[in-house]
Amino acid sequence: MIALTAITGYGAVATKVDPVALLLLTLAMILGSAASAVFNHVWDRDIDRLMRRTSRRPMATGAGTPAVGFTLAVVLMAAGMALASTVFNWVVALHLFLGGFVYVAIYTVWLKRRHWTNIIIGGAAGSFAVLAGAAAVDQTQWMLPMVLALVLFLWTPSHFWALAILLADDYRQAGVPMLPVVVGNQRTAWWILGNSIALVASSLLPWWLGLLGSAYGIIAALAGAVLLGFNVVLVKDPSRKWAGWNFAASMPYLLLLFIAVFVDKHW
């Protein structure tokens, strides 16, 4: 997902798509996101053992040692940043690092076990990938990438709160204060709907500001209407069934926005 997000940032700014540049950008993003994931597995190995979804992770089962995991995370991040800086520029490398820093330090270490806002603030990690992709083309074009970064920031809570309803028992068992554990499924459903209204509104900003054309605007509006429809159903019936549908619907919604950017800019 991080790689696709960076590719979208690239496509939003580029006048012509260079397949080799996209491939190298994707590799750099994969290295950086892999580093963050490895660190997360090491840091959360104690609570991962308590949750069915994560209990088979290598660090949770004891298949790997923390020292090896931390070393691997550092090596992967260094490799991603070196590639980004060498092939593109230091701004791309900086955004890659900042995305990892937010996910690792802000979300994983600081907020995840302490407060239900964890995923809101931690969601900023994905926004840096858009900025990295745009900076790989032109560091001076910032308006459209910033708006798309806002869209990513607002997409994350709706996506993960729906997942958190599905995994509420796991999070409760592990003592992780995800929103459904703190306020229950019904209130979480309302939070998802409210957040998604802001998300869909922000997704229309590129069209409203004239940064993208009608092709993007139409796709974003239709996709947003479908997403909000699922959210409304979840408010009426905050069950695991509809939480699953909302979680599933959020992924093609974001993919359609990514596709809409490329359709509008390059076709």
Order of alpha helices (4+ residues) and beta strands (2+ residues): alpha-alpha-alpha-alpha-alpha-alpha-alpha-alpha-alpha-alpha-alpha-alpha-alpha-alpha-alpha
